[in-house]
């Protein structure tokens, strides 16, 4: 693979690791801690998190991972493929799945939670279980993407 392809693969692996770490941290730390608080606190904290999370420090790695994986795969394709090629492609597919789950489930739930005018208990019931399950799915896909990208680097 060219220096550009290798660099893109390294960058995709690093940015993917940042995304996987964030989502996994929510899965095994943040959400279990919030499970232990009252409904008002849960809703207030999740709303604040959802207000601050869409920032460049999150969005660059989150959207950059699939873009960089695509660049690495395309560069590898143009240089003849090889044994490493399936791994950046798999990392791309998994990182796109992470983005898709976030866009299809987590973001709409965040938006609904922000707009909820009812009781905190009702808002929490409509949000917590679905959001947490989708977050576990995206934690797994993001972590698997990093593993694939790293394997691509090892075989490069």
C-alpha atoms as one frame of an Amber mdcrd trajectory, in Angstrom:
protein
   0.000   0.000   0.000   1.161   3.541  -0.645   2.180   5.958   2.077  -1.188
   7.695   1.604  -3.064   4.420   2.051  -1.033   3.420   5.090  -1.462   6.870
   6.609  -5.207   6.768   6.014  -5.379   3.316   7.580  -3.424   4.470  10.644
  -5.647   7.548  10.978  -8.832   5.468  10.545  -7.629   3.065  13.239  -6.890
   5.901  15.673 -10.122   7.795  15.035 -12.072   4.547  15.171 -10.483   3.806
  18.533 -11.624   7.164  19.854 -15.202   6.486  18.741 -15.210   2.920  20.069
 -13.808   4.125  23.385 -16.487   6.773  23.782 -19.393   4.468  22.981 -17.981
   1.615  25.046 -17.362   3.971  27.975 -21.034   4.882  27.857 -21.944   1.179
  27.767 -19.933   0.116  30.806 -19.669   3.347  32.790 -22.012   6.220  32.066
 -25.299   4.400  31.485 -24.890   1.989  34.428 -24.180   5.002  36.663 -27.196
   6.881  35.326 -29.352   3.793  35.858 -28.893   4.445  39.594 -30.179   8.034
  39.616 -33.710   9.371  39.827 -35.697  10.173  36.674 -35.251  13.958  36.851
 -31.473  13.633  37.172 -31.307  11.048  34.393 -33.240  13.223  31.944 -31.351
  16.394  32.904 -27.920  14.741  32.523 -28.736  13.010  29.223 -30.086  16.267
  27.804 -26.854  18.065  28.769 -24.718  15.303  27.261 -26.756  15.419  24.060
 -26.320  19.196  23.875 -22.523  19.096  24.123 -21.581  15.881  22.307 -22.116
  17.046  18.694 -18.876  19.046  18.596 -15.789  18.821  16.370 -13.901  16.634
  18.885 -16.639  14.021  18.438 -17.746  14.618  14.850 -14.264  14.535  13.269
 -13.421  11.002  14.456 -17.023   9.795  14.157 -17.376  10.844  10.508 -13.670
  10.677   9.733 -13.321   6.968  10.469 -15.445   5.765   7.543 -13.968   8.408
   5.232 -10.412   7.439   6.133 -11.227   3.717   5.892 -12.689   4.325   2.428
  -9.555   6.211   1.384  -7.343   3.403   2.692  -9.406   0.763   0.885  -9.483
   2.749  -2.368  -5.753   3.348  -2.236  -5.161  -0.314  -1.558  -7.407  -1.299
  -4.451  -5.484   0.895  -6.883  -2.200  -0.634  -5.774  -3.266  -4.183  -6.547
  -5.323  -5.341  -3.582  -3.529  -8.028  -1.635  -4.199  -9.875   1.579  -4.831
  -6.703   3.609  -7.643  -5.355   1.378 -10.595  -7.146   3.010  -9.780  -5.629
   6.404 -10.082  -1.924   5.536 -13.253  -2.817   3.622 -14.651  -4.600   6.684
 -13.605  -1.659   8.879 -15.395   0.672   6.470 -18.585  -1.423   6.555 -18.543
  -1.634  10.345 -17.845   2.079  10.824 -20.688   2.901   8.426 -22.915   0.597
  10.480 -21.918   2.548  13.592 -22.892   5.810  11.886 -26.157   4.274  10.656
 -27.191   2.991  14.105 -26.397   6.374  15.610 -28.397   8.199  12.955 -31.333
   5.791  12.951 -31.745   5.204  16.685 -29.614   7.274  19.067 -29.981  10.705
  17.443 -33.785  10.472  17.049 -34.076   9.363  20.680 -31.847  12.282  21.748
 -34.052  14.665  19.767 -37.214  13.213  21.285 -35.764  13.456  24.797 -34.921
  17.128  24.227 -38.479  17.839  23.077 -40.227  15.865  25.816 -42.632  17.998
  27.756 -44.112  15.283  29.970 -42.831  13.873  33.201 -39.229  12.794  33.574
 -40.412   9.268  34.331 -42.299   9.037  31.027 -39.388  10.560  29.106 -36.932
   8.143  30.661 -39.081   5.086  29.912 -39.346   6.105  26.261 -35.590   6.692
  26.001 -33.310   4.669  28.254 -33.728   1.037  27.207 -33.748   1.651  23.424
 -30.874   4.155  23.572 -28.749   1.859  25.745 -29.331  -1.170  23.513 -28.468
   0.796  20.371 -25.376   2.131  22.109 -24.212  -1.414  22.874 -24.698  -2.309
  19.206 -22.660   0.677  18.049 -20.014  -0.082  20.697 -19.616  -3.557  19.215
 -19.563  -2.337  15.597 -17.120   0.479  16.377 -14.799  -1.881  18.277 -14.969
  -4.488  15.532 -14.157  -1.776  12.978 -10.997  -0.911  14.902  -9.995  -4.569
  15.067 -10.441  -4.913  11.292  -8.528  -1.728  10.563  -5.712  -2.824  12.881
  -5.546  -6.201  11.171  -5.322  -4.396   7.841  -2.342  -2.477   9.208  -0.697
  -5.681  10.422  -1.043  -7.233   6.964  -0.065  -4.072   5.073
